[in-house]
């Protein structure tokens, strides 16, 4: 999944919240500027 972030500091593992009751655990796969790739780990 490609994500665009406001901040350049993205940790190696993080949670993306899609809705108040739906989130996914992710791992950073690549980064180019403010865009990065996330891989679901859950």
mmCIF entry with sequence, helices, sheets and N, C-alpha, C, O atoms, coordinates in Angstrom:
data_MODEL
# 
_entry.id   MODEL 
# 
_entity.id                         1 
_entity.type                       polymer 
_entity.pdbx_number_of_molecules   1 
# 
_entity_poly.entity_id                      1 
_entity_poly.type                           'polypeptide(L)' 
_entity_poly.nstd_linkage                   no 
_entity_poly.nstd_monomer                   no 
_entity_poly.pdbx_seq_one_letter_code       
;(UNK)(UNK)(UNK)(UNK)(UNK)(UNK)(UNK)(UNK)(UNK)(UNK)(UNK)(UNK)(UNK)(UNK)(UNK)(UNK)
(UNK)(UNK)(UNK)(UNK)(UNK)(UNK)(UNK)(UNK)(UNK)(UNK)(UNK)(UNK)(UNK)(UNK)(UNK)(UNK)
(UNK)(UNK)(UNK)(UNK)(UNK)(UNK)(UNK)(UNK)(UNK)(UNK)
;
_entity_poly.pdbx_seq_one_letter_code_can   XXXXXXXXXXXXXXXXXXXXXXXXXXXXXXXXXXXXXXXXXX 
_entity_poly.pdbx_strand_id                 A 
# 
loop_
_entity_poly_seq.entity_id 
_entity_poly_seq.num 
_entity_poly_seq.mon_id 
_entity_poly_seq.hetero 
1 1  UNK n 
1 2  UNK n 
1 3  UNK n 
1 4  UNK n 
1 5  UNK n 
1 6  UNK n 
1 7  UNK n 
1 8  UNK n 
1 9  UNK n 
1 10 UNK n 
1 11 UNK n 
1 12 UNK n 
1 13 UNK n 
1 14 UNK n 
1 15 UNK n 
1 16 UNK n 
1 17 UNK n 
1 18 UNK n 
1 19 UNK n 
1 20 UNK n 
1 21 UNK n 
1 22 UNK n 
1 23 UNK n 
1 24 UNK n 
1 25 UNK n 
1 26 UNK n 
1 27 UNK n 
1 28 UNK n 
1 29 UNK n 
1 30 UNK n 
1 31 UNK n 
1 32 UNK n 
1 33 UNK n 
1 34 UNK n 
1 35 UNK n 
1 36 UNK n 
1 37 UNK n 
1 38 UNK n 
1 39 UNK n 
1 40 UNK n 
1 41 UNK n 
1 42 UNK n 
# 
_struct_asym.id          A 
_struct_asym.entity_id   1 
# 
_struct_sheet.id               AA1 
_struct_sheet.type             ? 
_struct_sheet.number_strands   4 
_struct_sheet.details          ? 
# 
loop_
_struct_sheet_order.sheet_id 
_struct_sheet_order.range_id_1 
_struct_sheet_order.range_id_2 
_struct_sheet_order.offset 
_struct_sheet_order.sense 
AA1 1 2 ? anti-parallel 
AA1 2 3 ? anti-parallel 
AA1 3 4 ? anti-parallel 
# 
loop_
_struct_sheet_range.sheet_id 
_struct_sheet_range.id 
_struct_sheet_range.beg_label_comp_id 
_struct_sheet_range.beg_label_asym_id 
_struct_sheet_range.beg_label_seq_id 
_struct_sheet_range.pdbx_beg_PDB_ins_code 
_struct_sheet_range.end_label_comp_id 
_struct_sheet_range.end_label_asym_id 
_struct_sheet_range.end_label_seq_id 
_struct_sheet_range.pdbx_end_PDB_ins_code 
_struct_sheet_range.beg_auth_comp_id 
_struct_sheet_range.beg_auth_asym_id 
_struct_sheet_range.beg_auth_seq_id 
_struct_sheet_range.end_auth_comp_id 
_struct_sheet_range.end_auth_asym_id 
_struct_sheet_range.end_auth_seq_id 
AA1 1 UNK A 2  ? UNK A 4  ? UNK A 2  UNK A 4  
AA1 2 UNK A 35 ? UNK A 40 ? UNK A 35 UNK A 40 
AA1 3 UNK A 22 ? UNK A 32 ? UNK A 22 UNK A 32 
AA1 4 UNK A 13 ? UNK A 19 ? UNK A 13 UNK A 19 
# 
loop_
_atom_site.group_PDB 
_atom_site.id 
_atom_site.type_symbol 
_atom_site.label_atom_id 
_atom_site.label_alt_id 
_atom_site.label_comp_id 
_atom_site.label_asym_id 
_atom_site.label_entity_id 
_atom_site.label_seq_id 
_atom_site.pdbx_PDB_ins_code 
_atom_site.Cartn_x 
_atom_site.Cartn_y 
_atom_site.Cartn_z 
_atom_site.occupancy 
_atom_site.B_iso_or_equiv 
_atom_site.pdbx_formal_charge 
_atom_site.auth_seq_id 
_atom_site.auth_comp_id 
_atom_site.auth_asym_id 
_atom_site.auth_atom_id 
_atom_site.pdbx_PDB_model_num 
ATOM 1   N N  . UNK A 1 1  ? 0.832   -1.149  0.000  1.00 0.00 ? 1  UNK A N  1 
ATOM 2   C CA . UNK A 1 1  ? 0.000   0.000   0.000  1.00 0.00 ? 1  UNK A CA 1 
ATOM 3   C C  . UNK A 1 1  ? 0.894   1.234   0.000  1.00 0.00 ? 1  UNK A C  1 
ATOM 4   O O  . UNK A 1 1  ? 1.845   1.302   0.779  1.00 0.00 ? 1  UNK A O  1 
ATOM 5   N N  . UNK A 1 2  ? 0.612   2.196   -0.847 1.00 0.00 ? 2  UNK A N  1 
ATOM 6   C CA . UNK A 1 2  ? 1.335   3.466   -0.885 1.00 0.00 ? 2  UNK A CA 1 
ATOM 7   C C  . UNK A 1 2  ? 0.629   4.465   0.018  1.00 0.00 ? 2  UNK A C  1 
ATOM 8   O O  . UNK A 1 2  ? -0.593  4.604   -0.032 1.00 0.00 ? 2  UNK A O  1 
ATOM 9   N N  . UNK A 1 3  ? 1.414   5.167   0.852  1.00 0.00 ? 3  UNK A N  1 
ATOM 10  C CA . UNK A 1 3  ? 0.878   6.144   1.800  1.00 0.00 ? 3  UNK A CA 1 
ATOM 11  C C  . UNK A 1 3  ? 1.648   7.447   1.633  1.00 0.00 ? 3  UNK A C  1 
ATOM 12  O O  . UNK A 1 3  ? 2.847   7.426   1.354  1.00 0.00 ? 3  UNK A O  1 
ATOM 13  N N  . UNK A 1 4  ? 0.977   8.570   1.799  1.00 0.00 ? 4  UNK A N  1 
ATOM 14  C CA . UNK A 1 4  ? 1.632   9.882   1.795  1.00 0.00 ? 4  UNK A CA 1 
ATOM 15  C C  . UNK A 1 4  ? 1.482   10.455  3.194  1.00 0.00 ? 4  UNK A C  1 
ATOM 16  O O  . UNK A 1 4  ? 0.374   10.538  3.725  1.00 0.00 ? 4  UNK A O  1 
ATOM 17  N N  . UNK A 1 5  ? 2.612   10.855  3.795  1.00 0.00 ? 5  UNK A N  1 
ATOM 18  C CA . UNK A 1 5  ? 2.614   11.343  5.174  1.00 0.00 ? 5  UNK A CA 1 
ATOM 19  C C  . UNK A 1 5  ? 2.949   12.819  5.242  1.00 0.00 ? 5  UNK A C  1 
ATOM 20  O O  . UNK A 1 5  ? 3.676   13.342  4.398  1.00 0.00 ? 5  UNK A O  1 
ATOM 21  N N  . UNK A 1 6  ? 2.413   13.489  6.257  1.00 0.00 ? 6  UNK A N  1 
ATOM 22  C CA . UNK A 1 6  ? 2.755   14.891  6.514  1.00 0.00 ? 6  UNK A CA 1 
ATOM 23  C C  . UNK A 1 6  ? 4.163   15.004  7.080  1.00 0.00 ? 6  UNK A C  1 
ATOM 24  O O  . UNK A 1 6  ? 4.880   15.961  6.786  1.00 0.00 ? 6  UNK A O  1 
ATOM 25  N N  . UNK A 1 7  ? 4.560   14.030  7.891  1.00 0.00 ? 7  UNK A N  1 
ATOM 26  C CA . UNK A 1 7  ? 5.852   14.061  8.561  1.00 0.00 ? 7  UNK A CA 1 
ATOM 27  C C  . UNK A 1 7  ? 6.769   13.017  7.959  1.00 0.00 ? 7  UNK A C  1 
ATOM 28  O O  . UNK A 1 7  ? 6.308   11.943  7.570  1.00 0.00 ? 7  UNK A O  1 
ATOM 29  N N  . UNK A 1 8  ? 8.047   13.304  7.873  1.00 0.00 ? 8  UNK A N  1 
ATOM 30  C CA . UNK A 1 8  ? 9.005   12.384  7.266  1.00 0.00 ? 8  UNK A CA 1 
ATOM 31  C C  . UNK A 1 8  ? 9.453   11.285  8.214  1.00 0.00 ? 8  UNK A C  1 
ATOM 32  O O  . UNK A 1 8  ? 10.006  10.279  7.770  1.00 0.00 ? 8  UNK A O  1 
ATOM 33  N N  . UNK A 1 9  ? 9.228   11.456  9.506  1.00 0.00 ? 9  UNK A N  1 
ATOM 34  C CA . UNK A 1 9  ? 9.644   10.445  10.480 1.00 0.00 ? 9  UNK A CA 1 
ATOM 35  C C  . UNK A 1 9  ? 8.592   9.347   10.572 1.00 0.00 ? 9  UNK A C  1 
ATOM 36  O O  . UNK A 1 9  ? 7.560   9.520   11.221 1.00 0.00 ? 9  UNK A O  1 
ATOM 37  N N  . UNK A 1 10 ? 8.856   8.221   9.922  1.00 0.00 ? 10 UNK A N  1 
ATOM 38  C CA . UNK A 1 10 ? 7.943   7.075   9.958  1.00 0.00 ? 10 UNK A CA 1 
ATOM 39  C C  . UNK A 1 10 ? 8.704   5.936   10.625 1.00 0.00 ? 10 UNK A C  1 
ATOM 40  O O  . UNK A 1 10 ? 9.774   5.555   10.151 1.00 0.00 ? 10 UNK A O  1 
ATOM 41  N N  . UNK A 1 11 ? 8.176   5.383   11.714 1.00 0.00 ? 11 UNK A N  1 
ATOM 42  C CA . UNK A 1 11 ? 8.881   4.296   12.401 1.00 0.00 ? 11 UNK A CA 1 
ATOM 43  C C  . UNK A 1 11 ? 8.847   3.009   11.585 1.00 0.00 ? 11 UNK A C  1 
ATOM 44  O O  . UNK A 1 11 ? 8.019   2.881   10.684 1.00 0.00 ? 11 UNK A O  1 
ATOM 45  N N  . UNK A 1 12 ? 9.725   2.055   11.879 1.00 0.00 ? 12 UNK A N  1 
ATOM 46  C CA . UNK A 1 12 ? 9.760   0.782   11.144 1.00 0.00 ? 12 UNK A CA 1 
ATOM 47  C C  . UNK A 1 12 ? 8.463   -0.016  11.244 1.00 0.00 ? 12 UNK A C  1 
ATOM 48  O O  . UNK A 1 12 ? 8.102   -0.727  10.306 1.00 0.00 ? 12 UNK A O  1 
ATOM 49  N N  . UNK A 1 13 ? 7.753   0.096   12.380 1.00 0.00 ? 13 UNK A N  1 
ATOM 50  C CA . UNK A 1 13 ? 6.461   -0.567  12.554 1.00 0.00 ? 13 UNK A CA 1 
ATOM 51  C C  . UNK A 1 13 ? 5.479   0.453   13.115 1.00 0.00 ? 13 UNK A C  1 
ATOM 52  O O  . UNK A 1 13 ? 5.841   1.266   13.965 1.00 0.00 ? 13 UNK A O  1 
ATOM 53  N N  . UNK A 1 14 ? 4.232   0.410   12.637 1.00 0.00 ? 14 UNK A N  1 
ATOM 54  C CA . UNK A 1 14 ? 3.243   1.405   13.029 1.00 0.00 ? 14 UNK A CA 1 
ATOM 55  C C  . UNK A 1 14 ? 1.847   0.861   12.789 1.00 0.00 ? 14 UNK A C  1 
ATOM 56  O O  . UNK A 1 14 ? 1.678   -0.218  12.223 1.00 0.00 ? 14 UNK A O  1 
ATOM 57  N N  . UNK A 1 15 ? 0.851   1.615   13.223 1.00 0.00 ? 15 UNK A N  1 
ATOM 58  C CA . UNK A 1 15 ? -0.557  1.254   13.037 1.00 0.00 ? 15 UNK A CA 1 
ATOM 59  C C  . UNK A 1 15 ? -1.218  2.299   12.152 1.00 0.00 ? 15 UNK A C  1 
ATOM 60  O O  . UNK A 1 15 ? -1.065  3.497   12.389 1.00 0.00 ? 15 UNK A O  1 
ATOM 61  N N  . UNK A 1 16 ? -1.948  1.860   11.138 1.00 0.00 ? 16 UNK A N  1 
ATOM 62  C CA . UNK A 1 16 ? -2.758  2.758   10.314 1.00 0.00 ? 16 UNK A CA 1 
ATOM 63  C C  . UNK A 1 16 ? -4.206  2.602   10.773 1.00 0.00 ? 16 UNK A C  1 
ATOM 64  O O  . UNK A 1 16 ? -4.732  1.491   10.832 1.00 0.00 ? 16 UNK A O  1 
ATOM 65  N N  . UNK A 1 17 ? -4.839  3.718   11.095 1.00 0.00 ? 17 UNK A N  1 
ATOM 66  C CA . UNK A 1 17 ? -6.238  3.708   11.527 1.00 0.00 ? 17 UNK A CA 1 
ATOM 67  C C  . UNK A 1 17 ? -7.094  4.170   10.356 1.00 0.00 ? 17 UNK A C  1 
ATOM 68  O O  . UNK A 1 17 ? -7.008  5.324   9.936  1.00 0.00 ? 17 UNK A O  1 
ATOM 69  N N  . UNK A 1 18 ? -7.919  3.269   9.831  1.00 0.00 ? 18 UNK A N  1 
ATOM 70  C CA . UNK A 1 18 ? -8.795  3.563   8.695  1.00 0.00 ? 18 UNK A CA 1 
ATOM 71  C C  . UNK A 1 18 ? -10.131 4.145   9.145  1.00 0.00 ? 18 UNK A C  1 
ATOM 72  O O  . UNK A 1 18 ? -10.718 4.975   8.451  1.00 0.00 ? 18 UNK A O  1 
ATOM 73  N N  . UNK A 1 19 ? -10.602 3.712   10.299 1.00 0.00 ? 19 UNK A N  1 
ATOM 74  C CA . UNK A 1 19 ? -11.876 4.164   10.882 1.00 0.00 ? 19 UNK A CA 1 
ATOM 75  C C  . UNK A 1 19 ? -11.761 3.976   12.388 1.00 0.00 ? 19 UNK A C  1 
ATOM 76  O O  . UNK A 1 19 ? -10.849 3.289   12.848 1.00 0.00 ? 19 UNK A O  1 
ATOM 77  N N  . UNK A 1 20 ? -12.662 4.568   13.168 1.00 0.00 ? 20 UNK A N  1 
ATOM 78  C CA . UNK A 1 20 ? -12.554 4.429   14.629 1.00 0.00 ? 20 UNK A CA 1 
ATOM 79  C C  . UNK A 1 20 ? -12.478 2.986   15.131 1.00 0.00 ? 20 UNK A C  1 
ATOM 80  O O  . UNK A 1 20 ? -11.858 2.717   16.160 1.00 0.00 ? 20 UNK A O  1 
ATOM 81  N N  . UNK A 1 21 ? -13.099 2.072   14.416 1.00 0.00 ? 21 UNK A N  1 
ATOM 82  C CA . UNK A 1 21 ? -13.093 0.673   14.855 1.00 0.00 ? 21 UNK A CA 1 
ATOM 83  C C  . UNK A 1 21 ? -12.332 -0.260  13.913 1.00 0.00 ? 21 UNK A C  1 
ATOM 84  O O  . UNK A 1 21 ? -12.528 -1.475  13.954 1.00 0.00 ? 21 UNK A O  1 
ATOM 85  N N  . UNK A 1 22 ? -11.463 0.300   13.060 1.00 0.00 ? 22 UNK A N  1 
ATOM 86  C CA . UNK A 1 22 ? -10.719 -0.539  12.112 1.00 0.00 ? 22 UNK A CA 1 
ATOM 87  C C  . UNK A 1 22 ? -9.304  -0.001  11.924 1.00 0.00 ? 22 UNK A C  1 
ATOM 88  O O  . UNK A 1 22 ? -9.114  1.094   11.394 1.00 0.00 ? 22 UNK A O  1 
ATOM 89  N N  . UNK A 1 23 ? -8.313  -0.775  12.362 1.00 0.00 ? 23 UNK A N  1 
ATOM 90  C CA . UNK A 1 23 ? -6.912  -0.399  12.191 1.00 0.00 ? 23 UNK A CA 1 
ATOM 91  C C  . UNK A 1 23 ? -6.111  -1.636  11.782 1.00 0.00 ? 23 UNK A C  1 
ATOM 92  O O  . UNK A 1 23 ? -6.553  -2.769  11.973 1.00 0.00 ? 23 UNK A O  1 
ATOM 93  N N  . UNK A 1 24 ? -4.924  -1.397  11.215 1.00 0.00 ? 24 UNK A N  1 
ATOM 94  C CA . UNK A 1 24 ? -4.052  -2.491  10.778 1.00 0.00 ? 24 UNK A CA 1 
ATOM 95  C C  . UNK A 1 24 ? -2.625  -2.214  11.224 1.00 0.00 ? 24 UNK A C  1 
ATOM 96  O O  . UNK A 1 24 ? -2.162  -1.074  11.179 1.00 0.00 ? 24 UNK A O  1 
ATOM 97  N N  . UNK A 1 25 ? -1.925  -3.268  11.657 1.00 0.00 ? 25 UNK A N  1 
ATOM 98  C CA . UNK A 1 25 ? -0.514  -3.180  11.994 1.00 0.00 ? 25 UNK A CA 1 
ATOM 99  C C  . UNK A 1 25 ? 0.278   -3.245  10.690 1.00 0.00 ? 25 UNK A C  1 
ATOM 100 O O  . UNK A 1 25 ? -0.041  -4.037  9.804  1.00 0.00 ? 25 UNK A O  1 
ATOM 101 N N  . UNK A 1 26 ? 1.309   -2.411  10.577 1.00 0.00 ? 26 UNK A N  1 
ATOM 102 C CA . UNK A 1 26 ? 2.069   -2.317  9.324  1.00 0.00 ? 26 UNK A CA 1 
ATOM 103 C C  . UNK A 1 26 ? 3.567   -2.287  9.589  1.00 0.00 ? 26 UNK A C  1 
ATOM 104 O O  . UNK A 1 26 ? 4.024   -2.053  10.707 1.00 0.00 ? 26 UNK A O  1 
ATOM 105 N N  . UNK A 1 27 ? 4.314   -2.534  8.516  1.00 0.00 ? 27 UNK A N  1 
ATOM 106 C CA . UNK A 1 27 ? 5.766   -2.440  8.530  1.00 0.00 ? 27 UNK A CA 1 
ATOM 107 C C  . UNK A 1 27 ? 6.172   -1.565  7.358  1.00 0.00 ? 27 UNK A C  1 
ATOM 108 O O  . UNK A 1 27 ? 5.608   -1.672  6.269  1.00 0.00 ? 27 UNK A O  1 
ATOM 109 N N  . UNK A 1 28 ? 7.141   -0.707  7.579  1.00 0.00 ? 28 UNK A N  1 
ATOM 110 C CA . UNK A 1 28 ? 7.664   0.169   6.532  1.00 0.00 ? 28 UNK A CA 1 
ATOM 111 C C  . UNK A 1 28 ? 8.440   -0.667  5.520  1.00 0.00 ? 28 UNK A C  1 
ATOM 112 O O  . UNK A 1 28 ? 9.324   -1.432  5.903  1.00 0.00 ? 28 UNK A O  1 
ATOM 113 N N  . UNK A 1 29 ? 8.121   -0.530  4.231  1.00 0.00 ? 29 UNK A N  1 
ATOM 114 C CA . UNK A 1 29 ? 8.798   -1.310  3.186  1.00 0.00 ? 29 UNK A CA 1 
ATOM 115 C C  . UNK A 1 29 ? 9.719   -0.447  2.332  1.00 0.00 ? 29 UNK A C  1 
ATOM 116 O O  . UNK A 1 29 ? 10.798  -0.902  1.953  1.00 0.00 ? 29 UNK A O  1 
ATOM 117 N N  . UNK A 1 30 ? 9.323   0.783   2.021  1.00 0.00 ? 30 UNK A N  1 
ATOM 118 C CA . UNK A 1 30 ? 10.161  1.696   1.244  1.00 0.00 ? 30 UNK A CA 1 
ATOM 119 C C  . UNK A 1 30 ? 9.737   3.122   1.536  1.00 0.00 ? 30 UNK A C  1 
ATOM 120 O O  . UNK A 1 30 ? 8.653   3.365   2.067  1.00 0.00 ? 30 UNK A O  1 
ATOM 121 N N  . UNK A 1 31 ? 10.613  4.075   1.178  1.00 0.00 ? 31 UNK A N  1 
ATOM 122 C CA . UNK A 1 31 ? 10.307  5.481   1.412  1.00 0.00 ? 31 UNK A CA 1 
ATOM 123 C C  . UNK A 1 31 ? 10.988  6.326   0.344  1.00 0.00 ? 31 UNK A C  1 
ATOM 124 O O  . UNK A 1 31 ? 12.166  6.133   0.043  1.00 0.00 ? 31 UNK A O  1 
ATOM 125 N N  . UNK A 1 32 ? 10.232  7.271   -0.229 1.00 0.00 ? 32 UNK A N  1 
ATOM 126 C CA . UNK A 1 32 ? 10.748  8.271   -1.178 1.00 0.00 ? 32 UNK A CA 1 
ATOM 127 C C  . UNK A 1 32 ? 10.108  9.595   -0.790 1.00 0.00 ? 32 UNK A C  1 
ATOM 128 O O  . UNK A 1 32 ? 8.932   9.825   -1.072 1.00 0.00 ? 32 UNK A O  1 
ATOM 129 N N  . UNK A 1 33 ? 10.876  10.464  -0.145 1.00 0.00 ? 33 UNK A N  1 
ATOM 130 C CA . UNK A 1 33 ? 10.334  11.743  0.306  1.00 0.00 ? 33 UNK A CA 1 
ATOM 131 C C  . UNK A 1 33 ? 9.223   11.532  1.313  1.00 0.00 ? 33 UNK A C  1 
ATOM 132 O O  . UNK A 1 33 ? 9.423   10.863  2.326  1.00 0.00 ? 33 UNK A O  1 
ATOM 133 N N  . UNK A 1 34 ? 8.039   12.103  1.045  1.00 0.00 ? 34 UNK A N  1 
ATOM 134 C CA . UNK A 1 34 ? 6.909   11.963  1.973  1.00 0.00 ? 34 UNK A CA 1 
ATOM 135 C C  . UNK A 1 34 ? 6.010   10.775  1.619  1.00 0.00 ? 34 UNK A C  1 
ATOM 136 O O  . UNK A 1 34 ? 4.987   10.566  2.271  1.00 0.00 ? 34 UNK A O  1 
ATOM 137 N N  . UNK A 1 35 ? 6.370   10.003  0.608  1.00 0.00 ? 35 UNK A N  1 
ATOM 138 C CA . UNK A 1 35 ? 5.616   8.801   0.248  1.00 0.00 ? 35 UNK A CA 1 
ATOM 139 C C  . UNK A 1 35 ? 6.343   7.576   0.779  1.00 0.00 ? 35 UNK A C  1 
ATOM 140 O O  . UNK A 1 35 ? 7.573   7.527   0.796  1.00 0.00 ? 35 UNK A O  1 
ATOM 141 N N  . UNK A 1 36 ? 5.560   6.581   1.215  1.00 0.00 ? 36 UNK A N  1 
ATOM 142 C CA . UNK A 1 36 ? 6.185   5.337   1.665  1.00 0.00 ? 36 UNK A CA 1 
ATOM 143 C C  . UNK A 1 36 ? 5.257   4.167   1.437  1.00 0.00 ? 36 UNK A C  1 
ATOM 144 O O  . UNK A 1 36 ? 4.042   4.319   1.311  1.00 0.00 ? 36 UNK A O  1 
ATOM 145 N N  . UNK A 1 37 ? 5.859   3.003   1.388  1.00 0.00 ? 37 UNK A N  1 
ATOM 146 C CA . UNK A 1 37 ? 5.092   1.769   1.224  1.00 0.00 ? 37 UNK A CA 1 
ATOM 147 C C  . UNK A 1 37 ? 4.923   1.074   2.538  1.00 0.00 ? 37 UNK A C  1 
ATOM 148 O O  . UNK A 1 37 ? 5.865   0.986   3.325  1.00 0.00 ? 37 UNK A O  1 
ATOM 149 N N  . UNK A 1 38 ? 3.726   0.574   2.789  1.00 0.00 ? 38 UNK A N  1 
ATOM 150 C CA . UNK A 1 38 ? 3.412   -0.132  4.037  1.00 0.00 ? 38 UNK A CA 1 
ATOM 151 C C  . UNK A 1 38 ? 2.968   -1.548  3.701  1.00 0.00 ? 38 UNK A C  1 
ATOM 152 O O  . UNK A 1 38 ? 2.218   -1.776  2.753  1.00 0.00 ? 38 UNK A O  1 
ATOM 153 N N  . UNK A 1 39 ? 3.448   -2.488  4.498  1.00 0.00 ? 39 UNK A N  1 
ATOM 154 C CA . UNK A 1 39 ? 3.035   -3.891  4.369  1.00 0.00 ? 39 UNK A CA 1 
ATOM 155 C C  . UNK A 1 39 ? 2.250   -4.253  5.630  1.00 0.00 ? 39 UNK A C  1 
ATOM 156 O O  . UNK A 1 39 ? 2.728   -4.040  6.744  1.00 0.00 ? 39 UNK A O  1 
ATOM 157 N N  . UNK A 1 40 ? 1.052   -4.797  5.454  1.00 0.00 ? 40 UNK A N  1 
ATOM 158 C CA . UNK A 1 40 ? 0.257   -5.240  6.607  1.00 0.00 ? 40 UNK A CA 1 
ATOM 159 C C  . UNK A 1 40 ? 0.942   -6.436  7.260  1.00 0.00 ? 40 UNK A C  1 
ATOM 160 O O  . UNK A 1 40 ? 1.400   -7.350  6.574  1.00 0.00 ? 40 UNK A O  1 
ATOM 161 N N  . UNK A 1 41 ? 1.008   -6.422  8.576  1.00 0.00 ? 41 UNK A N  1 
ATOM 162 C CA . UNK A 1 41 ? 1.648   -7.530  9.305  1.00 0.00 ? 41 UNK A CA 1 
ATOM 163 C C  . UNK A 1 41 ? 0.670   -8.302  10.173 1.00 0.00 ? 41 UNK A C  1 
ATOM 164 O O  . UNK A 1 41 ? 1.058   -9.296  10.787 1.00 0.00 ? 41 UNK A O  1 
ATOM 165 N N  . UNK A 1 42 ? -0.571  -7.881  10.244 1.00 0.00 ? 42 UNK A N  1 
ATOM 166 C CA . UNK A 1 42 ? -1.549  -8.608  11.053 1.00 0.00 ? 42 UNK A CA 1 
ATOM 167 C C  . UNK A 1 42 ? -2.472  -9.433  10.205 1.00 0.00 ? 42 UNK A C  1 
ATOM 168 O O  . UNK A 1 42 ? -3.357  -10.108 10.732 1.00 0.00 ? 42 UNK A O  1 
# 
